């Protein structure tokens, strides 16, 4: 390890010095004063970030190890690169908006360039390409975008800006450098450089891929600044300079706030509060947000969790989120947040104590997800060896000692159920309406009795009652069957208010059930108190024994 670290330093320290000196020389040799100042500042900042990456050793605190690692996400290098790209976008937008009279197509070129760099700025920090396009498919899209920018830049120069050769030479050169750092460097690194140097020194050479991308953006920015200086008077140039500096500073502050300030605001004012303390006495789950109140007809679900530490973690914690069927707990969708510095996310071992942290999970739902039932959204925190971190205190139920049931979500059918064959208007507990049902006229012993119930929840009802059906003949119950509605898979507390639901029962009758005409009754009762919910008819009159008579069923011998 010491030899690899020494090799890394021997390669990178001279390279950073040469990079810095060449950048300063180029600026002094070829750029005007306005462009030169900003160009040199950007070069120095890039050199500083690359140099800080050299300080990463096994002995430094976890936070600084992540914050200074140039290939990590959401840290100092990412904030600088995103802010730099946003400054480029702002400069291109200014060129297209407040320049002397331009043709429409010329303005559209500058807006195209501005839009491309706005996207690159957002993608640099928020990794849009990973979420929207996918890591295995984004390169062809980026190559097509790069070719579009190059072709449009050549056309803009040739047909409208022949006097701005240096400007467009820098724009095209910068785009080429960005493409080389973003798309071409890694194949060269893994295919050529790594076999030469090997070990961790090889992996850390990826710093130069990031540096090439920021260098390319700096070159493009230099070209844009040359265009500003050649077309504006000195007073206007100073105003543009102030706007660019202010824009970069404000964007940098927003990105920093997005990581360390906004999660606290979201957790306090916009998320659902929970009180979950883990057994390590350190980690707490403060609140959460779910993107949807119901599922079933949507492709995905996003869950945001907000955490806080009492003191720094001694090791990385990982988090898994599942959507599971209830009550079986069979998983139908999963998303994992892996806290690993090598994967470049903000690792939990680097979280700052006392500052809320946001973690986001995106669950892809199966297209054939069963409807008219509810699902549990569960959370499990686990260590790198796979062991779960037990929950010590929680205001939410637990599925296992290390697994929290965060919330139930209903999965609804895409369309409303058809009208019931038999309409009714029974009101239970002043919150539920049985507005229809169907039952067979005739069955045989041992057959399946199929009964359907049309329900609507009229107001919030937090309990989960049990439903019963009784076959009564000759003043006695010959058959009874009890379960929660929807075969225990969609309890009443999860029903959305105002939504029509169809519950289909299929119950096997006893083979020795005597033939005859039976009355079929139903109702709901609380468990474990066994107290029936009060029932009223459509006119508001109470029903005897709080039991609904559905009709008669003729049981005949097979």
C-alpha positions as a printed Julia matrix, in Angstrom:
558×3 Matrix{Float64}:
   0.0     0.0     0.0
   2.82    2.47    0.79
   4.49    1.83   -2.56
   1.18    2.29   -4.4
   0.51    5.56   -2.54
   4.02    6.79   -3.35
   3.55    5.88   -7.01
   0.26    7.76   -7.05
   1.93   10.88   -5.63
   4.85   10.66   -8.03
   2.45   10.55  -10.98
  -0.05   13.18   -9.87
   1.94   15.91   -8.11
   4.06   16.78  -11.17
   1.01   16.41  -13.41
  -1.0    18.9   -11.32
   1.86   21.4   -11.38
   2.25   21.07  -15.15
  -1.5    21.36  -15.64
  -1.65   24.55  -13.57
   1.36   26.22  -15.23
   0.11   25.39  -18.72
  -3.32   26.8   -17.91
  -1.88   30.06  -16.59
   0.5    30.32  -19.56
  -2.32   29.78  -22.04
  -4.49   32.41  -20.38
  -1.73   35.03  -20.39
  -0.73   34.24  -23.96
  -4.05   34.02  -25.77
  -6.89   35.45  -23.66
  -8.09   39.0   -23.1
  -8.01   40.42  -19.56
 -11.66   39.64  -18.75
 -11.51   36.06  -19.98
  -8.02   35.59  -18.55
  -9.02   36.33  -14.94
 -11.92   33.94  -14.82
 -10.0    31.29  -16.74
  -7.06   31.39  -14.32
  -9.38   31.26  -11.28
 -11.06   28.14  -12.69
  -7.7    26.5   -13.44
  -6.46   27.21   -9.91
  -9.66   25.83   -8.36
  -9.37   22.66  -10.45
  -5.74   22.25   -9.4
  -6.7    22.79   -5.75
  -9.45   20.15   -5.9
  -7.12   17.66   -7.62
  -4.43   18.47   -5.06
  -6.8    17.94   -2.13
  -7.59   14.53   -3.56
  -3.92   13.69   -2.95
  -4.46   14.19    0.78
  -6.8    11.21    1.05
  -5.14    8.55    3.21
  -6.43    5.83    5.46
  -5.86    7.93    8.55
  -8.04   10.97    7.87
 -11.63   11.25    9.23
 -14.32    9.57    7.13
 -16.06   12.84    6.33
 -12.97   14.44    4.79
 -12.04   11.23    3.0
 -15.39   11.38    1.21
 -15.54   15.17    0.83
 -12.11   15.42   -0.84
 -12.4    12.33   -3.05
 -12.77   13.84   -6.51
 -14.63   10.85   -7.98
 -17.27   10.79   -5.23
 -20.74   12.33   -5.54
 -22.29   15.37   -3.81
 -18.95   16.56   -2.39
 -16.55   19.47   -3.03
 -15.51   18.34   -6.49
 -19.09   17.75   -7.6
 -20.26   21.14   -6.33
 -17.41   22.91   -8.13
 -17.97   21.05  -11.4
 -21.73   21.66  -11.33
 -21.26   25.36  -10.54
 -18.71   25.72  -13.33
 -21.06   24.12  -15.86
 -23.87   26.4   -14.7
 -21.63   29.45  -15.24
 -20.99   28.23  -18.8
 -24.74   27.87  -19.33
 -25.37   31.35  -17.94
 -22.71   32.88  -20.22
 -24.21   31.18  -23.29
 -27.69   32.35  -22.31
 -26.45   35.94  -21.93
 -24.83   35.77  -25.36
 -28.13   34.72  -26.91
 -30.39   37.11  -24.98
 -28.8    40.51  -24.49
 -26.31   40.65  -27.34
 -26.66   43.16  -30.23
 -29.28   42.12  -32.82
 -28.92   38.49  -33.8
 -30.86   36.32  -36.2
 -33.28   33.87  -34.64
 -31.18   30.84  -35.55
 -28.11   32.44  -33.94
 -30.02   32.98  -30.71
 -31.28   29.41  -30.87
 -27.69   28.18  -31.11
 -26.7    30.0   -27.91
 -29.85   28.71  -26.19
 -29.02   25.16  -27.32
 -25.55   25.51  -25.82
 -27.01   26.99  -22.63
 -29.58   24.22  -22.32
 -26.96   21.52  -22.84
 -24.77   22.91  -20.07
 -27.73   23.39  -17.72
 -28.44   19.69  -18.16
 -24.76   18.8   -17.62
 -24.72   20.92  -14.47
 -27.81   19.23  -13.06
 -26.57   15.79  -14.1
 -23.18   16.38  -12.5
 -24.78   16.78   -9.08
 -28.06   14.88   -9.3
 -26.82   12.04  -11.59
 -29.86   12.3   -13.84
 -28.38    9.93  -16.4
 -28.3     7.1   -13.86
 -31.97    7.52  -12.9
 -33.56    8.43  -16.24
 -31.35    6.72  -18.85
 -29.41    4.08  -16.92
 -25.7     3.49  -16.41
 -25.56    0.89  -19.18
 -27.27    3.08  -21.82
 -26.27    6.71  -21.26
 -23.08    6.83  -23.39
 -24.81    6.65  -26.82
 -27.12    9.5   -25.74
 -24.16   11.59  -24.62
 -22.27   10.89  -27.83
 -25.29   11.95  -29.89
 -25.62   15.12  -27.81
 -21.92   15.9   -28.23
 -22.07   15.44  -31.99
 -25.11   17.73  -32.12
 -23.27   20.48  -30.23
 -20.15   20.14  -32.39
 -22.09   20.24  -35.67
 -24.24   23.18  -34.54
 -21.14   25.06  -33.33
 -19.37   24.58  -36.68
 -22.51   25.74  -38.49
 -22.9    28.76  -36.19
 -19.32   29.78  -36.87
 -19.4    29.21  -40.62
 -22.73   30.87  -41.36
 -22.86   33.64  -38.79
 -19.71   34.25  -36.74
 -16.71   34.12  -39.11
 -15.01   36.92  -37.15
 -15.09   34.87  -33.91
 -12.55   32.21  -34.86
 -10.85   32.1   -31.45
 -14.2    31.92  -29.64
 -15.44   28.94  -31.63
 -12.05   27.24  -31.63
 -12.18   27.27  -27.83
 -15.81   26.1   -27.76
 -15.04   23.19  -30.07
 -11.8    22.38  -28.26
 -13.53   22.47  -24.91
 -16.31   20.16  -26.13
 -13.68   17.72  -27.4
 -11.89   17.74  -24.03
 -15.18   17.18  -22.16
 -15.98   14.25  -24.43
 -12.52   12.79  -23.93
 -12.76   13.04  -20.14
 -16.33   11.79  -19.92
 -16.35    9.01  -22.51
 -12.84    8.16  -23.71
 -10.68    8.39  -20.59
 -12.04    5.41  -18.67
 -11.39    2.88  -21.5
  -7.83    4.23  -21.71
  -7.45    4.05  -17.94
  -8.67    0.47  -17.55
  -7.21   -0.84  -20.78
  -3.77    0.82  -20.87
  -2.82    2.68  -17.68
  -4.07    0.19  -15.09
  -2.03   -2.73  -16.43
   1.02   -0.46  -16.13
   0.58    0.89  -12.57
  -1.87   -1.59  -11.0
  -3.45   -1.51   -7.53
  -5.17    1.45   -5.85
  -2.9     3.88   -7.7
  -4.67    2.82  -10.91
  -8.12    3.43   -9.48
  -7.18    6.87   -8.16
  -5.87    7.94  -11.56
  -9.52    8.39  -12.46
  -9.05   11.87  -10.96
  -7.79   12.9   -14.39
 -11.0    11.91  -16.08
 -12.88   14.33  -13.81
 -10.17   16.97  -14.29
 -10.38   16.73  -18.09
 -14.15   17.31  -17.92
 -13.75   20.45  -15.82
 -10.85   21.63  -18.01
 -13.05   21.28  -21.09
 -15.78   23.33  -19.44
 -13.19   25.99  -18.55
 -12.03   26.18  -22.17
 -15.62   26.55  -23.41
 -16.17   29.27  -20.81
 -13.03   31.05  -21.99
 -14.4    31.09  -25.53
 -17.74   32.49  -24.37
 -16.0    35.22  -22.38
 -13.95   36.19  -25.45
 -17.2    36.59  -27.36
 -18.62   38.8   -24.6
 -15.54   41.01  -24.52
 -15.45   41.43  -28.28
 -19.12   42.45  -28.56
 -19.75   44.48  -25.39
 -18.41   47.73  -23.99
 -16.26   47.66  -20.81
 -19.14   48.62  -18.48
 -21.31   45.83  -19.85
 -18.44   43.36  -19.56
 -18.05   44.16  -15.85
 -21.78   43.6   -15.35
 -21.58   40.23  -17.07
 -18.62   39.33  -14.89
 -20.6    40.13  -11.75
 -23.57   38.11  -12.99
 -21.39   35.08  -13.72
 -19.62   35.19  -10.36
 -22.92   35.68   -8.52
 -24.59   32.87  -10.47
 -21.79   30.44   -9.71
 -21.72   31.39   -6.03
 -25.49   31.11   -5.61
 -25.61   27.76   -7.37
 -22.76   26.44   -5.19
 -24.56   27.59   -2.05
 -27.78   25.93   -3.19
 -26.01   22.6    -3.84
 -24.35   22.71   -0.42
 -27.69   23.58    1.18
 -29.35   20.73   -0.7
 -27.13   18.3     1.2
 -26.88   19.89    4.65
 -29.74   22.4     5.07
 -32.74   21.43    2.95
 -33.07   17.9     4.43
 -33.61   19.47    7.86
 -36.28   21.8     6.44
 -38.0    18.96    4.55
 -37.89   16.68    7.58
 -39.37   19.35    9.83
 -42.07   20.88    7.64
 -42.92   18.59    4.71
 -42.35   14.97    5.78
 -44.35   12.66    8.04
 -42.77   12.56   11.48
 -41.81    9.24   13.07
 -40.0     8.39   16.27
 -37.61    5.54   15.61
 -34.45    4.99   17.62
 -32.04    2.18   16.79
 -30.4    -0.07   19.36
 -26.96    1.41   18.78
 -28.24    4.48   20.64
 -26.97    6.69   17.84
 -29.08    6.44   14.67
 -32.59    7.91   14.53
 -35.2     7.97   11.76
 -36.87   11.38   11.94
 -39.47   11.37    9.16
 -40.27   10.22    5.65
 -42.07   11.14    2.43
 -43.84    8.78    0.0
 -44.48    9.93   -3.55
 -47.88    8.24   -3.79
 -50.83    7.6    -1.5
 -51.99    4.63   -3.57
 -50.37    2.25   -6.05
 -51.57   -0.32   -8.55
 -51.67    1.74  -11.75
 -48.26    3.42  -11.49
 -44.82    2.16  -12.6
 -42.8     3.21   -9.58
 -42.75    4.56   -6.07
 -40.28    6.95   -4.41
 -39.59    6.93   -0.69
 -37.45    9.57    1.03
 -36.12    8.88    4.53
 -34.6    11.48    6.87
 -31.97   10.33    9.38
 -29.9    11.88   12.14
 -26.84   10.74   14.07
 -26.0    11.46   17.68
 -22.3    10.91   16.97
 -20.24    9.58   14.08
 -20.75    5.95   13.1
 -17.86    3.51   13.62
 -18.86    1.63   10.45
 -21.07    2.04    7.39
 -24.78    1.27    7.66
 -26.86    0.26    4.65
 -30.62    0.56    4.21
 -33.05   -1.66    2.31
 -36.65   -0.77    1.53
 -39.21   -3.36    0.42
 -42.81   -3.25   -0.66
 -44.33   -6.46    0.69
 -47.73   -8.11    0.55
 -49.67   -8.14    3.77
 -49.96  -10.25    5.77
 -47.53  -12.72    4.1
 -44.66  -10.16    3.88
 -43.74  -11.48    0.42
 -41.55   -8.83   -1.27
 -42.78   -7.44   -4.61
 -40.32   -4.54   -4.98
 -36.99   -3.59   -3.42
 -34.55   -0.68   -3.39
 -31.21   -0.61   -1.55
 -29.1     2.29   -0.39
 -25.57    0.95   -0.14
 -23.25    3.09    1.94
 -19.88    2.47    0.35
 -17.27    5.14   -0.47
 -16.19    3.12   -3.49
 -19.71    3.59   -4.91
 -19.27    7.37   -4.54
 -22.46    8.17   -2.59
 -22.49   10.19    0.65
 -21.63    7.24    2.95
 -23.26    6.97    6.36
 -19.85    6.74    8.06
 -19.22   10.3     6.8
 -22.54   11.78    8.02
 -22.13   14.75   10.31
 -23.75   14.29   13.76
 -26.78   16.47   14.45
 -27.42   17.3    10.76
 -30.37   15.47    9.12
 -29.51   13.4     6.05
 -31.81   12.5     3.16
 -31.76    9.07    1.48
 -33.96    8.39   -1.56
 -35.29    5.02   -2.71
 -36.99    4.31   -6.04
 -38.96    1.08   -6.24
 -40.0    -0.28   -9.63
 -43.39   -1.91   -9.28
 -44.31   -5.09  -11.18
 -46.8    -4.6   -14.0
 -48.9    -7.51  -12.73
 -49.07   -6.23   -9.14
 -52.23   -7.73   -7.58
 -54.91   -5.08   -7.03
 -57.56   -4.52   -4.35
 -55.14   -5.26   -1.56
 -52.66   -3.31    0.53
 -48.91   -3.55    0.93
 -46.49   -2.72    3.7
 -43.58   -0.39    3.07
 -40.82   -1.77    5.28
 -37.34   -0.45    6.17
 -34.32   -2.43    7.36
 -30.94   -1.01    8.41
 -28.04   -3.43    8.17
 -24.29   -3.62    8.54
 -21.82   -4.6     5.84
 -21.74   -8.21    7.1
 -25.52   -8.46    6.59
 -26.54   -8.27   10.25
 -29.52   -6.06   10.89
 -29.43   -3.11   13.31
 -32.26   -3.73   15.82
 -34.88   -1.08   16.51
 -34.89   -0.03   20.16
 -37.9     2.32   20.22
 -40.52    2.99   17.56
 -43.96    4.51   17.16
 -44.45    2.22   14.14
 -45.01   -1.57   14.28
 -42.16   -3.97   13.64
 -42.2    -6.91   11.25
 -38.96   -8.2    12.8
 -36.59   -6.8    15.44
 -34.61   -5.01   12.72
 -37.47   -4.36   10.25
 -39.83   -1.41   10.55
 -43.32   -1.26    8.99
 -43.36    2.33    7.87
 -46.76    2.55    6.18
 -49.47    0.62    4.36
 -50.26    1.51    0.75
 -53.42    0.42   -1.1
 -53.19   -1.0    -4.61
 -56.36   -0.04   -6.44
 -57.92   -1.41   -9.61
 -57.6     0.81  -12.67
 -61.38    1.08  -13.14
 -64.36    1.17  -10.78
 -66.22   -2.11  -10.27
 -69.4    -2.76  -12.3
 -72.79   -1.97  -10.73
 -73.9    -4.58   -8.19
 -76.65   -7.05   -9.16
 -78.39   -6.31   -5.87
 -78.24   -2.69   -4.73
 -78.37   -1.86   -1.04
 -77.61    0.98    1.31
 -76.4    -0.43    4.61
 -74.24    1.86    6.75
 -71.85    0.34    9.28
 -70.35    2.39   12.13
 -71.42    5.54   10.22
 -68.22    5.17    8.19
 -68.71    2.23    5.8
 -71.39    1.58    3.2
 -72.33   -1.8     1.8
 -74.01   -0.49   -1.34
 -74.44   -3.81   -3.14
 -73.78   -7.52   -3.22
 -74.42  -10.74   -5.13
 -74.99  -14.33   -4.05
 -75.85  -17.59   -5.83
 -79.37  -18.91   -5.83
 -78.3   -22.54   -5.52
 -75.26  -24.53   -4.36
 -74.49  -28.1    -3.31
 -72.67  -29.39   -0.22
 -68.91  -29.23   -0.77
 -69.28  -26.56   -3.48
 -67.63  -23.14   -3.4
 -69.97  -20.44   -2.18
 -69.2   -17.27   -4.14
 -70.39  -14.02   -2.62
 -69.41  -10.51   -3.71
 -69.6    -7.31   -1.66
 -69.55   -3.73   -2.96
 -68.03   -1.43   -0.31
 -67.36    2.27    0.05
 -65.54    3.99    2.92
 -67.3     7.28    3.64
 -64.99    8.71    6.31
 -61.78    7.89    8.13
 -62.06    4.64   10.06
 -58.88    3.5    11.76
 -59.97    0.06   13.01
 -59.65   -3.23   11.12
 -62.85   -5.18   11.78
 -63.49   -8.81   10.82
 -66.34   -9.72    8.49
 -68.49  -12.8     8.94
 -71.01  -14.74    6.86
 -73.49  -17.13    8.48
 -75.75  -19.69    6.83
 -78.77  -20.03    9.13
 -81.54  -22.58    8.78
 -84.16  -23.72   11.26
 -83.02  -21.02   13.74
 -79.48  -22.3    14.0
 -76.14  -21.56   12.33
 -75.15  -24.44   10.05
 -72.07  -22.78    8.61
 -69.99  -19.7     9.57
 -66.89  -18.18    8.05
 -64.94  -15.15    9.34
 -62.07  -13.15    7.86
 -61.02   -9.6     7.32
 -62.31   -8.23    4.0
 -60.34   -9.16    0.89
 -59.06  -12.39    2.47
 -57.1   -10.45    5.12
 -55.09   -8.7     2.39
 -56.81   -5.31    2.38
 -57.94   -4.27    5.88
 -60.52   -1.52    6.28
 -58.05    1.01    7.71
 -56.23    0.99    4.34
 -59.31    1.65    2.21
 -59.22    5.09    0.58
 -62.19    7.29    1.44
 -64.77    7.6    -1.35
 -63.46    4.74   -3.54
 -65.77    1.91   -4.63
 -64.33   -1.52   -3.86
 -65.4    -5.01   -4.86
 -64.57   -7.89   -2.51
 -65.07  -11.4    -3.87
 -65.42  -14.31   -1.43
 -64.95  -17.94   -2.41
 -65.74  -20.21    0.54
 -65.89  -24.01    0.45
 -69.04  -25.38    2.08
 -68.94  -28.52    4.24
 -69.62  -31.75    2.37
 -72.14  -32.84    5.0
 -74.2   -29.63    4.91
 -77.89  -30.72    4.94
 -79.91  -29.71    1.87
 -82.42  -26.95    2.43
 -83.07  -23.24    2.17
 -80.71  -21.09    4.22
 -80.62  -17.4     5.07
 -77.24  -15.75    4.43
 -76.2   -13.03    6.88
 -73.15  -10.82    7.13
 -71.7    -8.08    9.32
 -68.5    -6.75   10.85
 -67.13   -7.01   14.36
 -64.17   -5.63   16.24
 -61.31   -7.95   17.18
 -60.6    -9.1    19.85
 -63.57   -7.44   21.6
 -66.04   -9.33   19.32
 -68.32   -6.27   19.37
 -70.34   -5.92   16.18
 -70.3    -2.63   14.3
 -73.7    -0.95   14.39
 -75.69   -1.28   11.17
 -78.33    1.08    9.77
 -80.42    0.71    6.64
 -80.74    3.27    3.85
 -83.34    5.15    5.91
 -81.1     5.4     8.95
 -82.99    2.78   10.95
 -81.0     0.38   13.11
 -80.81   -3.29   12.09
 -81.55   -6.05   14.59
 -78.41   -7.72   15.96
 -76.35   -5.46   13.64
 -76.55   -8.23   11.05
 -77.38   -7.75    7.36
 -79.7   -10.31    5.73
 -78.37  -10.76    2.2
 -81.0   -13.25    1.01
 -81.56  -17.0     0.77
 -79.45  -19.75   -0.73
 -80.91  -23.09   -1.77
 -78.57  -25.98   -0.91
 -79.43  -29.03   -3.0
 -78.04  -32.53   -3.01
 -75.48  -33.11   -5.78
